[in-house]
Amino acid sequence: MASPSLIVSLVLLSLLSLSTALPSHNILNAAEILSDSGYVSMALTLEVVSQSLAPKSPSLTIFAPPDSTFKRMGQPSLSLLQFHFAPLALPLQTLKSLPAGTKIPTLLSGHSLVVTAPSSDSTISLNNVKITTGSPIYDDGFLIILGVENFFDPNYQAPAPIRVPLPDPVCGSSSSANDTSTIGFPGASWFEGARGVLRSNGYAVMASFLDLQLVGFKNPSMLTVFAPLDQAMENPLQDPSIFLQHVVPCRLSWYDLVNFSEGTLLPTYMEGFTIRISRSGDVLLLNGVPVYHANMYYSDSFVVHGLRESLVVPAETQEEAADKSSQEGAGSEANNESFLMDDDNEF
């Protein structure tokens, strides 16, 4: 009879084969380190799933309970396993930046983890389960594994957070967002910390944009950058405006983003281009693109979030624009016909 750990591994294989694009050697390296660190059950799990990974998600954070919990609980259900996998890169530094009440999406549809310890507390907890490792068990920038003291409870009900609403509009006037006159770029020091973080996580193109300072912003006091992965940026130097549509003229942390209502529009420095907030289950989407590295870099005035793809006008918006254009065209033709008929009557 197969051991409980092997059964868990086989169940988890079916889960991750549909959800991750992480290279198998990353998984094998992580499994070896997990085993050496005393997390044998999770190590066996990862060794099995590494053989059959499909290209779906480029980053993952795994919250690994200890072997004693696996033995006590027996075979975890598929849904319980899904609850321990977040489709985001969440280093400890990022988790420490999240205030209590912040939601973190998981692979269990419709279920999020909730930060339950304040960022000022030295102990980080999710759903009232403590993260037990003072540093990641494994972290290569895309796959991060953190130890937790127990399995999470999917039925945990977090108290409603005290939310101070952002002003409306959330990022000031659209006129200030669209003003890109080059009269004083914030300067190299403004982005000094962010550039190294971007390059080390696969965002060298956006880091180069900050280095080159291709276009200035008028007296910025706060900025948020949504950075696409390098492979998602095609010929960026031929169209520098692509950078402007990824920069928002205010500071928006992950906590701010997940608390925006469905359909919220964020202005950008690209005139006429807005970013629409939506969700697929609990996964936050920006113009249909998921954020998968939240709070990659943050300071009092500047935040960077990592994206899988470049931001474009959402398909539904394009369709609506086409419909509107068609309706306007039909209306124009009708007006022309009416005008011609009036002219005929005059003669």
C-alpha positions as CSV (number, residue, x, y, z in Angstrom):
1,M,0.0,0.0,0.0
2,A,1.3,3.4,-0.9
3,S,2.5,5.7,1.9
4,P,0.4,8.7,2.8
5,S,3.1,11.0,1.6
6,L,3.2,9.3,-1.8
7,I,-0.6,9.5,-2.1
8,V,-0.4,13.2,-1.3
9,S,2.2,13.6,-4.0
10,L,0.1,11.9,-6.6
11,V,-2.9,14.0,-5.7
12,L,-0.9,17.2,-5.9
13,L,0.5,16.1,-9.2
14,S,-2.9,16.4,-10.8
15,L,-3.2,19.9,-9.3
16,L,0.1,21.3,-10.4
17,S,0.2,19.8,-13.8
18,L,-2.6,22.2,-14.7
19,S,-1.2,25.2,-12.9
20,T,2.5,25.8,-13.2
21,A,5.2,26.4,-15.7
22,L,8.1,26.2,-13.3
23,P,11.1,24.3,-14.8
24,S,11.5,20.8,-13.4
25,H,15.1,21.4,-12.2
26,N,13.8,24.3,-10.0
27,I,11.3,21.8,-8.5
28,L,13.9,19.1,-8.0
29,N,16.3,21.6,-6.4
30,A,13.5,22.8,-4.1
31,A,12.6,19.2,-3.2
32,E,16.2,18.4,-2.2
33,I,16.4,21.4,0.0
34,L,13.0,20.7,1.5
35,S,14.1,17.1,2.4
36,D,17.3,18.4,3.9
37,S,15.3,20.9,6.0
38,G,13.0,18.2,7.4
39,Y,10.0,18.6,5.2
40,V,10.1,15.1,3.7
41,S,6.4,14.9,2.9
42,M,6.4,18.1,0.8
43,A,9.8,17.1,-0.7
44,L,8.2,13.8,-2.0
45,T,5.3,15.7,-3.4
46,L,7.5,18.0,-5.4
47,E,9.7,15.2,-6.7
48,V,6.6,13.6,-8.2
49,V,5.0,16.7,-9.7
50,S,8.3,17.8,-11.3
51,Q,8.0,15.1,-14.0
52,S,4.7,16.4,-15.5
53,L,4.6,20.2,-15.4
54,A,2.5,22.1,-18.0
55,P,3.1,25.8,-18.9
56,K,0.6,27.8,-17.0
57,S,1.9,30.0,-14.2
58,P,5.5,31.3,-13.9
59,S,5.5,31.8,-10.2
60,L,4.3,30.1,-7.1
61,T,4.5,30.3,-3.3
62,I,4.1,27.1,-1.4
63,F,3.2,27.1,2.3
64,A,4.6,23.8,3.6
65,P,3.3,22.2,6.9
66,P,5.8,20.0,8.8
67,D,5.8,16.2,8.5
68,S,4.2,15.8,11.9
69,T,1.1,17.6,10.5
70,F,0.9,15.4,7.5
71,K,1.1,12.3,9.7
72,R,-1.6,13.7,12.1
73,M,-4.0,14.8,9.3
74,G,-3.6,11.8,7.1
75,Q,-4.2,12.3,3.4
76,P,-5.1,16.0,2.7
77,S,-7.9,16.6,0.3
78,L,-7.2,18.2,-3.1
79,S,-8.9,21.4,-2.0
80,L,-6.8,21.6,1.1
81,L,-3.6,21.2,-0.9
82,Q,-4.8,23.9,-3.3
83,F,-5.2,26.2,-0.4
84,H,-1.5,26.1,0.3
85,F,-0.4,27.2,-3.1
86,A,-0.5,30.9,-4.1
87,P,0.0,31.9,-7.8
88,L,2.3,34.8,-6.6
89,A,5.9,35.2,-5.7
90,L,5.6,36.2,-2.0
91,P,9.0,36.6,-0.3
92,L,9.0,37.3,3.4
93,Q,9.8,40.9,2.8
94,T,6.6,41.2,0.8
95,L,4.5,39.4,3.4
96,K,5.9,41.7,6.1
97,S,4.7,44.7,4.0
98,L,1.1,43.6,4.0
99,P,-1.2,44.9,6.7
100,A,-3.7,42.7,8.5
101,G,-6.7,41.9,6.4
102,T,-4.8,41.7,3.1
103,K,-6.1,38.9,0.9
104,I,-3.7,36.5,-0.9
105,P,-5.2,34.4,-3.8
106,T,-4.7,30.6,-3.8
107,L,-5.2,27.8,-6.3
108,L,-8.4,26.9,-4.5
109,S,-11.0,28.8,-6.5
110,G,-13.0,31.4,-4.5
111,H,-10.7,31.1,-1.5
112,S,-8.0,33.5,-0.3
113,L,-5.6,33.5,2.5
114,V,-5.8,36.5,4.8
115,V,-3.0,38.2,6.6
116,T,-3.8,38.0,10.3
117,A,-0.7,39.5,11.9
118,P,0.0,43.2,11.5
119,S,3.1,44.2,9.5
120,S,4.6,45.7,12.6
121,D,4.6,42.3,14.3
122,S,7.7,40.2,14.0
123,T,5.5,37.1,13.6
124,I,3.7,36.7,10.3
125,S,0.5,34.7,10.2
126,L,-2.0,33.8,7.5
127,N,-5.5,32.6,8.6
128,N,-4.0,32.6,12.2
129,V,-1.4,30.0,11.2
130,K,2.1,31.2,11.8
131,I,4.9,31.1,9.3
132,T,7.6,29.3,11.1
133,T,10.6,29.9,9.0
134,G,12.6,33.1,9.6
135,S,13.9,32.8,6.0
136,P,12.5,30.9,3.0
137,I,13.1,27.2,2.8
138,Y,13.6,27.8,-0.9
139,D,13.5,30.9,-3.0
140,D,14.8,31.3,-6.6
141,G,12.6,34.4,-7.3
142,F,9.8,32.4,-9.0
143,L,9.3,29.4,-6.7
144,I,9.2,30.3,-3.0
145,I,8.6,27.8,-0.2
146,L,7.8,28.9,3.4
147,G,7.2,26.7,6.4
148,V,3.9,27.0,8.3
149,E,3.0,25.4,11.7
150,N,-0.2,23.7,10.5
151,F,-2.6,23.3,7.5
152,F,-4.7,26.3,6.8
153,D,-8.4,26.2,7.5
154,P,-10.3,27.0,4.2
155,N,-13.4,27.9,6.3
156,Y,-11.6,30.5,8.4
157,Q,-13.5,33.8,8.6
158,A,-11.4,36.8,9.1
159,P,-12.8,39.9,10.8
160,A,-13.6,42.7,8.5
161,P,-10.6,45.0,8.2
162,I,-10.8,48.7,9.0
163,R,-10.5,50.3,5.7
164,V,-9.7,54.0,5.1
165,P,-11.1,54.7,1.6
166,L,-8.8,56.3,-1.0
167,P,-9.9,59.7,-2.3
168,D,-12.0,59.7,-5.5
169,P,-10.5,59.8,-8.1
170,V,-7.9,57.4,-6.6
171,C,-4.9,58.9,-8.4
172,G,-5.8,62.6,-8.7
173,S,-7.1,64.3,-11.8
174,S,-6.7,62.7,-15.3
175,S,-5.1,65.9,-16.5
176,S,-2.1,65.5,-14.1
177,A,-1.8,61.8,-15.1
178,N,-1.6,62.7,-18.8
179,D,1.0,65.5,-18.3
180,T,4.3,64.0,-19.4
181,S,6.3,67.2,-20.1
182,T,10.0,66.6,-19.5
183,I,10.6,69.3,-16.9
184,G,12.2,67.4,-14.1
185,F,12.4,63.7,-13.8
186,P,12.5,62.4,-10.2
187,G,16.2,61.5,-10.6
188,A,18.2,58.3,-10.5
189,S,18.1,58.0,-6.7
190,W,14.4,57.7,-6.8
191,F,14.5,54.3,-8.4
192,E,17.9,53.1,-7.1
193,G,16.5,50.4,-4.9
194,A,13.9,49.2,-7.4
195,R,16.3,48.7,-10.3
196,G,18.3,45.9,-8.7
197,V,15.1,44.2,-7.5
198,L,13.7,44.3,-11.0
199,R,16.8,42.9,-12.7
200,S,17.1,40.1,-10.2
201,N,13.5,39.0,-10.8
202,G,13.5,39.0,-14.6
203,Y,12.4,42.6,-15.3
204,A,15.5,44.0,-16.8
205,V,13.6,45.9,-19.5
206,M,11.6,47.9,-17.1
207,A,14.7,48.4,-15.0
208,S,16.4,49.9,-18.1
209,F,13.5,52.2,-18.6
210,L,14.0,53.6,-15.1
211,D,17.8,53.9,-15.8
212,L,17.4,55.6,-19.2
213,Q,14.6,57.9,-17.9
214,L,13.1,58.0,-21.4
215,V,10.4,60.5,-20.5
216,G,9.9,62.8,-17.6
217,F,6.9,63.1,-15.3
218,K,5.7,66.5,-14.1
219,N,6.5,66.8,-10.4
220,P,5.7,63.3,-9.4
221,S,5.4,62.7,-5.6
222,M,4.2,59.0,-5.8
223,L,4.3,56.4,-8.5
224,T,3.2,52.7,-9.0
225,V,4.8,50.7,-11.8
226,F,3.3,47.5,-13.1
227,A,6.3,45.7,-14.7
228,P,5.8,43.0,-17.3
229,L,8.4,40.2,-17.6
230,D,11.1,40.8,-20.1
231,Q,9.8,38.2,-22.6
232,A,6.5,40.1,-22.6
233,M,8.1,43.3,-23.8
234,E,8.5,43.3,-27.6
235,N,10.6,46.0,-29.1
236,P,10.0,48.4,-26.2
237,L,12.5,51.0,-27.4
238,Q,10.6,51.4,-30.7
239,D,7.6,52.4,-28.8
240,P,8.5,54.1,-25.5
241,S,4.8,54.8,-24.8
242,I,4.4,51.2,-23.7
243,F,6.2,52.2,-20.5
244,L,3.8,55.0,-19.8
245,Q,0.8,52.7,-19.9
246,H,2.4,50.7,-17.0
247,V,2.9,53.7,-14.7
248,V,0.2,55.0,-12.4
249,P,0.5,58.5,-10.8
250,C,0.0,57.4,-7.2
251,R,1.3,54.8,-4.7
252,L,-0.9,51.7,-4.7
253,S,0.2,48.8,-2.5
254,W,-1.1,45.2,-2.9
255,Y,-3.5,46.0,-0.1
256,D,-4.9,49.0,-2.0
257,L,-5.3,46.9,-5.2
258,V,-7.2,44.0,-3.7
259,N,-9.6,46.3,-1.9
260,F,-10.7,48.2,-5.0
261,S,-14.1,47.4,-6.2
262,E,-14.8,45.5,-9.5
263,G,-14.4,47.8,-12.5
264,T,-12.3,50.5,-10.8
265,L,-10.3,52.4,-13.4
266,L,-6.8,53.6,-12.7
267,P,-5.3,56.5,-14.8
268,T,-1.9,56.1,-16.3
269,Y,0.7,58.4,-17.9
270,M,-0.4,57.2,-21.3
271,E,-3.1,59.6,-22.5
272,G,-6.4,57.8,-22.9
273,F,-5.1,54.5,-21.4
274,T,-6.6,53.3,-18.2
275,I,-6.2,50.1,-16.1
276,R,-9.3,48.3,-15.2
277,I,-9.5,46.3,-12.0
278,S,-11.3,42.9,-12.3
279,R,-11.1,39.4,-10.7
280,S,-11.2,35.8,-11.7
281,G,-12.2,34.1,-8.5
282,D,-9.9,35.8,-6.0
283,V,-7.1,36.4,-8.6
284,L,-6.7,40.1,-9.2
285,L,-6.6,41.1,-12.9
286,L,-5.4,44.4,-14.4
287,N,-6.9,44.6,-17.9
288,G,-7.2,40.9,-17.8
289,V,-3.5,40.3,-16.7
290,P,-2.8,38.8,-13.3
291,V,-0.5,40.3,-10.8
292,Y,1.9,37.6,-9.7
293,H,4.6,39.4,-7.8
294,A,2.9,41.8,-5.4
295,N,4.9,44.5,-3.7
296,M,8.1,43.4,-5.5
297,Y,9.5,46.7,-4.4
298,Y,7.9,49.3,-2.2
299,S,8.9,52.6,-0.5
300,D,7.0,55.5,1.0
301,S,6.5,56.9,-2.5
302,F,7.1,54.2,-5.1
303,V,5.7,50.6,-5.5
304,V,6.5,48.0,-8.2
305,H,4.2,45.0,-8.9
306,G,5.3,42.2,-11.3
307,L,3.0,41.1,-14.2
308,R,3.1,38.1,-16.5
309,E,2.2,40.1,-19.6
310,S,2.1,43.7,-20.9
311,L,-1.0,45.7,-20.3
312,V,-3.2,46.3,-23.3
313,V,-6.7,47.6,-23.8
314,P,-9.1,44.8,-22.6
315,A,-10.8,42.8,-25.3
316,E,-14.3,43.8,-24.1
317,T,-13.3,47.5,-24.2
318,Q,-12.1,47.1,-27.7
319,E,-15.4,45.5,-28.7
320,E,-17.3,48.2,-27.0
321,A,-15.3,50.8,-28.8
322,A,-15.9,49.0,-32.1
323,D,-19.6,48.9,-31.4
324,K,-19.6,52.6,-30.5
325,S,-17.7,53.4,-33.6
326,S,-20.2,51.4,-35.7
327,Q,-23.2,53.1,-34.1
328,E,-21.6,56.5,-34.6
329,G,-21.0,55.6,-38.2
330,A,-24.5,54.5,-38.7
331,G,-25.8,57.7,-37.1
332,S,-23.5,59.8,-39.3
333,E,-24.9,58.1,-42.4
334,A,-28.4,58.7,-41.3
335,N,-27.7,62.3,-40.7
336,N,-26.1,62.6,-44.2
337,E,-29.2,61.0,-45.7
338,S,-31.4,63.4,-43.8
339,F,-29.3,66.3,-44.9
340,L,-29.5,65.2,-48.6
341,M,-33.3,64.8,-48.4
342,D,-33.6,68.3,-46.9
343,D,-31.4,69.6,-49.8
344,D,-33.7,67.9,-52.3
345,N,-36.7,69.5,-50.8
346,E,-35.1,72.9,-51.1
347,F,-34.6,72.5,-54.8
